[in-house]
């Protein structure tokens, strides 16, 4: 009796568990008819989304290319700036009647001279032209010898003026003799020894030598001149911008630019003696001060206004 009851209870529990498993299995299956579709496999869904994104991007590229082509066609093949954009410099419109502004600029650069240019003349006289000429040749040769011995190269020695002229008495009608002048230009690179060199040249020529001028220069001035011109242009443009702003206009392009720069040299200071020299007694060398030299740049610029 007891064993039979226990077996029936066991069978009912087993039947109840089987029914629960069937209900659970049935609930996992999709229902047919108008219910929700089962989700696609994960790999297939990601691929579909990727194709959709790529397709949209390609469509955007095509549409953008068509729009850009239309814009270029409307502008005769030239891209046009977006609306609302502006540039700092207006197009160059240098036509008759266009407002313009003319400005000048100056730039200066200070340099130390590294070249001394000496100009001296050997002046001789004689009753005959041949006598005056022979004396001049002898004296000039002595002066050139001293200059070469002082380190002046042949390329830095040049005769710039040579003349033979008759001399007349005060009445102007009586011929008294002839004068010969031979002017020499010497380029001295060793400025520190220039004073001693000049003294030696004067001693060699004695009363026949006259110092015409001493000037200082720069061997390679192009770099300094370029800097001066650049400063001049910048100054001129700054003036033009100030004028345009004050007048309520916009600065346009350059219509013309003229370089007014001229080469200049600073005169040297010859403290020992002046333009003419006589026979000198033994003394200290001539004192020369090169100082500094100013290289200038000067430009004139015409710019359009809008």
C-alpha positions as CSV (number, residue, x, y, z in Angstrom):
1,X,0.0,0.0,0.0
2,X,2.7,2.4,0.9
3,X,4.9,1.3,-2.0
4,X,2.0,1.8,-4.5
5,X,1.3,5.3,-3.3
6,X,4.9,6.3,-3.6
7,X,5.1,5.0,-7.1
8,X,2.0,7.0,-8.2
9,X,3.4,10.2,-6.7
10,X,6.7,9.6,-8.5
11,X,4.9,9.1,-11.9
12,X,2.9,12.3,-11.4
13,X,6.0,14.4,-10.7
14,X,7.7,13.0,-13.8
15,X,4.7,13.8,-15.9
16,X,4.6,17.3,-14.5
17,X,8.3,17.9,-15.4
18,X,7.8,16.6,-19.0
19,X,4.9,19.0,-19.4
20,X,7.0,21.9,-18.2
21,X,9.8,21.1,-20.7
22,X,7.3,20.9,-23.6
23,X,5.9,24.3,-22.7
24,X,9.4,25.8,-22.5
25,X,10.3,24.4,-25.9
26,X,7.1,25.7,-27.5
27,X,7.7,29.2,-26.1
28,X,11.2,29.4,-27.8
29,X,9.8,28.7,-31.3
30,X,8.6,31.7,-33.4
31,X,5.0,31.8,-34.0
32,X,3.8,31.6,-37.5
33,X,1.5,34.2,-39.1
34,X,1.7,37.9,-38.4
35,X,4.3,37.7,-35.5
36,X,7.8,39.4,-35.5
37,X,10.4,38.0,-37.9
38,X,13.3,36.2,-36.4
39,X,16.5,38.3,-36.2
40,X,18.9,37.8,-39.0
41,X,22.3,36.3,-38.2
42,X,24.6,38.8,-36.7
43,X,27.3,38.6,-39.5
44,X,24.7,39.2,-42.2
45,X,23.2,42.2,-40.4
46,X,26.6,44.0,-40.1
47,X,27.4,43.5,-43.7
48,X,24.1,45.0,-44.8
49,X,24.7,48.0,-42.6
50,X,28.2,48.5,-44.1
51,X,26.9,48.3,-47.6
52,X,24.2,50.9,-46.7
53,X,26.8,53.3,-45.3
54,X,29.2,52.9,-48.3
55,X,26.3,53.4,-50.7
56,X,25.3,56.7,-48.9
57,X,29.0,57.9,-49.0
58,X,29.3,57.2,-52.7
59,X,26.1,59.0,-53.4
60,X,27.4,62.1,-51.4
61,X,30.6,62.1,-53.4
62,X,28.7,62.0,-56.7
63,X,26.4,64.7,-55.6
64,X,29.3,66.8,-54.3
65,X,31.2,66.3,-57.6
66,X,28.2,67.4,-59.6
67,X,27.8,70.6,-57.5
68,X,31.5,71.4,-57.8
69,X,31.4,70.9,-61.6
70,X,28.4,73.2,-61.8
71,X,30.2,75.9,-59.7
72,X,33.3,75.7,-62.0
73,X,31.2,75.9,-65.1
74,X,29.5,79.0,-63.7
75,X,32.9,80.6,-63.0
76,X,34.4,79.8,-66.5
77,X,36.5,77.0,-65.0
78,X,37.9,79.1,-62.1
79,X,37.0,78.4,-58.5
80,X,35.1,81.2,-56.8
81,X,35.5,82.2,-53.1
82,X,32.7,81.3,-50.8
83,X,30.2,84.0,-50.0
84,X,31.1,86.2,-47.1
85,X,34.9,85.5,-47.5
86,X,37.3,88.4,-48.0
87,X,41.0,88.9,-48.8
88,X,43.4,91.4,-47.4
89,X,44.6,92.7,-50.8
90,X,42.2,93.7,-53.5
91,X,42.8,92.7,-57.2
92,X,45.2,94.9,-59.1
93,X,43.1,97.4,-61.1
94,X,45.5,100.0,-62.4
95,X,43.3,101.6,-65.0
96,X,42.7,105.2,-65.8
97,X,40.4,106.8,-63.3
98,X,41.1,104.2,-60.6
99,X,42.1,105.7,-57.2
100,X,45.7,105.4,-56.5
101,X,48.2,106.3,-53.8
102,X,51.9,107.2,-54.4
103,X,54.3,106.6,-51.5
104,X,58.0,106.7,-51.0
105,X,60.2,104.7,-48.7
106,X,63.8,105.0,-47.5
107,X,66.0,102.4,-45.8
108,X,69.5,102.9,-44.5
109,X,72.1,100.3,-43.4
110,X,75.4,101.2,-41.7
111,X,78.5,99.3,-42.8
112,X,82.2,99.5,-42.0
113,X,84.3,100.4,-45.1
114,X,86.9,97.9,-46.1
115,X,88.4,99.7,-49.1
116,X,90.2,103.1,-49.4
117,X,90.4,104.7,-52.8
118,X,93.3,107.1,-53.3
119,X,93.4,109.6,-56.2
120,X,96.7,111.4,-56.8
121,X,98.2,113.3,-59.7
122,X,101.8,113.6,-60.8
123,X,102.3,117.1,-62.2
124,X,105.5,118.1,-64.0
125,X,106.6,121.0,-66.2
126,X,109.3,121.7,-68.7
127,X,110.2,124.2,-71.4
128,X,109.8,121.4,-73.9
129,X,107.0,118.9,-74.0
130,X,109.4,116.0,-74.2
131,X,111.2,117.3,-71.1
132,X,108.0,117.6,-69.1
133,X,106.9,114.2,-70.3
134,X,110.1,112.5,-69.4
135,X,110.1,114.0,-65.9
136,X,106.5,112.9,-65.4
137,X,107.3,109.4,-66.5
138,X,110.2,109.1,-64.1
139,X,108.2,110.4,-61.2
140,X,105.1,108.4,-61.9
141,X,107.3,105.2,-62.1
142,X,108.7,106.0,-58.7
143,X,105.3,106.5,-57.2
144,X,103.9,103.3,-58.7
145,X,106.9,101.4,-57.4
146,X,106.2,102.5,-53.9
147,X,102.6,101.7,-54.2
148,X,103.3,98.2,-55.5
149,X,105.9,97.6,-52.8
150,X,103.2,98.6,-50.2
151,X,101.0,95.7,-51.3
152,X,98.9,97.3,-54.0
153,X,98.1,94.8,-56.8
154,X,98.5,95.7,-60.4
155,X,94.7,95.3,-60.9
156,X,94.1,97.9,-58.2
157,X,96.2,100.6,-59.9
158,X,94.7,102.6,-62.8
159,X,95.5,105.7,-64.8
160,X,92.3,107.7,-65.1
161,X,93.5,111.0,-66.7
162,X,96.6,111.9,-68.7
163,X,97.1,115.3,-70.3
164,X,99.8,117.5,-71.9
165,X,99.1,121.2,-72.1
166,X,101.0,124.4,-73.0
167,X,101.7,127.0,-70.4
168,X,101.6,130.7,-71.3
169,X,102.7,133.9,-69.5
170,X,100.2,136.1,-67.7
171,X,99.6,138.0,-71.0
172,X,98.3,134.8,-72.5
173,X,100.3,135.2,-75.7
174,X,103.9,134.0,-74.7
175,X,104.5,130.2,-74.5
176,X,106.6,129.5,-71.4
177,X,106.6,125.7,-71.4
178,X,104.4,122.6,-71.1
179,X,102.7,120.8,-68.2
180,X,102.0,117.0,-68.0
181,X,99.5,115.6,-65.6
182,X,99.1,111.9,-64.9
183,X,96.3,110.9,-62.4
184,X,96.5,107.5,-60.7
185,X,93.7,105.8,-58.7
186,X,94.9,103.2,-56.2
187,X,92.5,100.8,-54.4
188,X,93.9,100.1,-50.9
189,X,92.4,97.1,-49.2
190,X,94.6,97.2,-46.1
191,X,93.1,100.5,-44.7
192,X,95.3,100.3,-41.6
193,X,98.5,100.8,-43.7
194,X,97.0,103.5,-46.0
195,X,98.6,106.4,-44.1
196,X,102.1,105.0,-44.4
197,X,101.5,104.2,-48.0
198,X,100.4,107.7,-48.9
199,X,103.4,109.2,-47.1
200,X,105.7,106.9,-49.1
201,X,104.1,107.9,-52.4
202,X,104.4,111.6,-51.6
203,X,108.0,111.2,-50.6
204,X,108.7,109.3,-53.9
205,X,107.1,112.0,-56.0
206,X,108.3,115.0,-53.9
207,X,106.7,118.3,-55.1
208,X,105.3,116.7,-58.2
209,X,102.6,114.6,-56.3
210,X,99.2,116.1,-55.4
211,X,96.7,114.1,-53.4
212,X,93.3,114.8,-55.0
213,X,91.0,112.8,-52.8
214,X,90.7,109.9,-50.3
215,X,87.4,108.1,-50.1
216,X,86.2,105.0,-48.4
217,X,84.0,102.3,-49.8
218,X,82.7,98.7,-49.4
219,X,84.2,96.0,-51.6
220,X,80.9,94.0,-51.8
221,X,78.0,96.5,-51.3
222,X,75.2,94.4,-52.9
223,X,74.2,92.7,-49.7
224,X,73.9,96.0,-47.8
225,X,72.1,97.6,-50.7
226,X,69.6,94.7,-50.8
227,X,68.8,95.2,-47.1
228,X,68.4,98.9,-47.6
229,X,66.0,98.4,-50.5
230,X,64.0,95.9,-48.6
231,X,63.6,98.3,-45.7
232,X,62.6,101.0,-48.1
233,X,59.8,98.9,-49.7
234,X,58.5,97.9,-46.3
235,X,58.3,101.5,-45.2
236,X,56.5,102.6,-48.4
237,X,53.9,99.8,-48.0
238,X,53.3,100.7,-44.4
239,X,52.7,104.3,-45.4
240,X,50.3,103.2,-48.1
241,X,48.3,101.0,-45.6
242,X,48.0,103.9,-43.2
243,X,46.7,106.2,-46.0
244,X,44.2,103.6,-47.2
245,X,42.9,103.0,-43.7
246,X,42.5,106.7,-43.0
247,X,40.6,107.3,-46.2
248,X,38.3,104.3,-45.7
249,X,39.6,102.4,-48.7
250,X,41.2,99.0,-49.2
251,X,44.8,98.8,-50.4
252,X,45.1,97.1,-53.8
253,X,48.0,95.8,-55.8
254,X,51.2,97.5,-57.0
255,X,50.7,99.5,-60.2
256,X,54.4,100.6,-60.5
257,X,57.6,100.5,-58.5
258,X,60.6,102.7,-59.1
259,X,64.0,102.2,-57.5
260,X,65.7,105.6,-56.8
261,X,68.7,104.2,-55.1
262,X,72.1,105.8,-56.0
263,X,75.5,104.6,-54.9
264,X,77.2,106.9,-52.5
265,X,80.6,106.9,-50.7
266,X,81.6,108.6,-47.5
267,X,84.5,111.0,-47.9
268,X,87.6,110.1,-46.0
269,X,89.4,112.2,-43.5
270,X,93.0,113.0,-44.3
271,X,94.2,114.7,-41.2
272,X,97.9,115.0,-42.1
273,X,97.7,117.1,-45.2
274,X,95.2,118.4,-47.7
275,X,94.8,118.2,-51.5
276,X,98.2,119.5,-52.3
277,X,101.5,118.3,-50.7
278,X,105.0,119.5,-50.8
279,X,108.2,117.7,-49.9
280,X,107.6,116.4,-46.4
281,X,110.1,116.2,-43.6
282,X,110.3,113.0,-41.6
283,X,107.1,112.7,-39.6
284,X,104.4,110.4,-38.4
285,X,102.3,108.7,-41.1
286,X,99.1,110.3,-42.2
287,X,96.2,109.6,-39.9
288,X,93.1,108.2,-41.7
289,X,89.8,107.4,-40.1
290,X,87.4,105.3,-42.1
291,X,84.4,105.5,-39.7
292,X,81.2,104.0,-41.0
293,X,79.4,104.3,-44.2
294,X,75.7,104.5,-44.8
295,X,74.1,102.6,-47.6
296,X,70.7,103.9,-48.5
297,X,67.8,102.6,-50.5
298,X,65.0,104.8,-51.9
299,X,61.9,103.5,-53.7
300,X,58.6,105.0,-55.0
301,X,55.5,102.8,-55.3
302,X,52.1,103.5,-56.8
303,X,49.3,101.2,-55.5
304,X,45.7,100.9,-56.4
305,X,42.8,101.7,-54.0
306,X,39.4,100.1,-53.9
